[in-house]
């Protein structure tokens, strides 16, 4: 009877472990996207496509691919630190699963804190009822439930700021083309049909992709 009870309890624990693992695996892609610079990159590319008025060019698959490429390039030092400090010792059986998660989140948390505004940290510290850090060393002790939303908020702000700056030159082209068409009495001709080729030409002449990629990569600490 006692053995049967132990087996039943063991089955229950195993079932809970499996459910927890499935939940983590389901949320993992979203968490990885939010904990890296992917969000900033894909939003900036989307802003650029809208500002240029090229409809679905580049397609979504290409935008996501470029964002993943730049994310992997920028996150390589952080991923290497996670591998050396957490993954390798865990696979060698030197540390437990709990210690693995503690070690793995340390480089990731440091990366997020380096790219998080102080105002965003203070905002979520006030909401969570946590004492705001006075230095970068104290910020490393913040719980992930505070660091993650603060980082995402900072990334969204940075993406919208870059998107605004991208809109300005293309908006000027739209204004010039619209004014020219109206002065010529060509009201029925859509301005986007004329302005889009000039936008593409301007972007090519300025070597826009190289400038944008270098700005995005250098903007990450």
N, C-alpha and C positions, 0 to 999 in steps of 0.2 A: 504494500500500500504506500509506504514511504517512498520506494523507488518510483512508483507511478506518479506520485506527487512531484517528485524532483523532475521527472521527465516532462510533465505537463508545464511546470514552471520554466524549465529550460526551453521548451517549445515557444512559450509566450515571449520570453526574452529574445529569442532568435527572430520571431515574427516582428517584434518591435524594432529590432536592429535593421531588418530588411526594409520595413516601412520608412524608417528614418533615412536610410541610404537612398531609397527611391525619391524621397522628398528632396534631399540635397542634390541629387543628380538632376531633378527637374528644374530646380532653381539655379543650378550652377551656371548655365549659359548667361542668364540675365545678370547674375552677380559678377561674372567675369567681365561682361560688357560695361557694367557700372563702375567697376573697380579699376579700369584701365582708361587710357586716353581715347578709346574707340568712339565714345559718345561725341566728343568734341570734333573728331575728324569727320564722321559721317554727317553730322549736322552742318559743318562748314561746306562740305561738298554739295549737300542739298541746297544750301543757300546760294552757292555759286551757280548751280544749274538753273535755279529759278531766276536769279539776277540776269543771266545771259539770255533767258527766254528760249532755251533750246529744247523745251518740252521734256522728252524722256531720254535725251542724250546728254551725257553718258547714261546708260541704263542703270537701274538700281543694283544689279549684280556687279557692275564695274565699280560703282561707288563703294559698295560694301567691301569689295576686294581690295581697293586702294586703302580704305580705312584699316582693314585687317593688316595689310602689308606695313603701313606706317606704325600701327600699334605694336606689331611684333618687333619692329626695328627699335622703337623707343623702350619697350618693356624688356628687352633682352637682358640688361644688367639686373633688373629686379627678378626675373625668372631664374637667372643663374644663381643669384643669392638664395632663392627659395630651394633650388635643387641642392646646393652645397650645404646649406644650414639645416634643412628639414627633410627633403626627400631621400637623399643618400643615407643619412643616419637611420631613417625609418625603415628603408628597405634592407639595411644591414642588421636590423633588429636591435639597434643601440638605444632607441627611444620609443616611448609608448605612443599610442594614437593621439592622446590628449596633448602630449608635448609636441607632436608633429604639427598639430593645428596652431599651437601657440608660436612655434618657430616660423611656420609658413606665413602667418599673417603679419609678422614683424616687418619684413622688407616691403610688403605690399602697403602696410599702414604708413611706413615712412615715405613711400612714393606719393601716396595720396595727400599726406600732410604737407609735403613740399609744394604741392600744386593746389592747396586749399587756402582761400582767403581767411584772414583772421576774423573778419566780420561774420563769415559763415560759421566758423567754429564757435564763436561766442553766441550766435543765434541759437544753434542747436544745443549748446550747453545750457542755455537759459531754459529752453523748452524741456530738456531732459532732467533739469534740476541738478546738473553737474557743475562743479566749480570750473570756471574757465581757466585754461592754462596760462601761465605767465611767461613761459619760454617754450622753445621747440622741444626740449627734453621732457618737460612736463606734458606736452601734447601727445607724446608717444604712449602715455598711460591712459589716454582717453579710450573709452569703449568703442568698439566698431560701430555700434548703433548711432554714435554721434559723428564719427569720422566719415562714414560712408555717405549719409545725406549731405553733410557739409561739402564733401568733395564733389558730389554730383551737382550741387547748386553752383559751385564755383566753375565747374566745367560748362554748365549751361550758360552761365553769364559770359564766359570767355568765347563760347561758340557764337552767341548772339552778337557780341561786340565785333568779332571778326566778320560775321555775316553782314553787319551794318556797313563796315568799311568796304566790303566787296561790292555792295550795292551802289555806292556813290558814283564811281566812274561810269558804270553801265546806265545809271539813272540819268546822268548828264547826256549820254548819247541818245537816250529816249526823248529827252526834252528837246534837244537840237533837231532831231529828225521830225518830231511832231510839229515843232514850230515852222520848220521848213516846208512841210507838206501843207500846213494850213495857209501859209503865205502864198503858196503856189495854187491854192484852191483845190488841192487833191484830198478832199475831206473823206472820200469813200475808200481810199487806199489805207489798209491797216498799217500803222506806223511800225509794228513789230516785224512786218515783212521786210522793211528796209533796214531797221536798226539791228536786227539779229546778225546779218553778215558783218556789219561794222564792229559789233561786239566781239565776234569770233576773231576777226582780223586784229583788233586791238589786243586781245588776249594772247594771240600767237606772237605778235610783234614784241610784246613785253616778256615773252617766255614765261607765261603765267603759271604753268604747272610747276616748273622748277622753283619759282618765287614762292608759290603757295606751299609746296611741300617743305621747303627749307624754313619758312616762317613757322609752320605748324610744329615741325620737329624741334626747332630751337626754342619754341615757346613753352616746352615741357622741361621742368627742372629735374 
